[in-house]
Amino acid sequence: MCQISGHARATLKNKPLINIPLILLASSKSKIRLIAFVDY
């Protein structure tokens, strides 16, 4: 989880604040979906 959180934080810095709730929603549903979204 720590690695995913760090990766998500790095992405949040590079993307609009609008993506924050989307990432949080994805993380609550599935870790894999979160990684896929971050890579997107």
Buried (B, 14 or more C-beta within 10 A) or exposed (E): EEEBEEBBEEBBEEBEEEBEEEBEEBBEEEEEBBBEBBEE
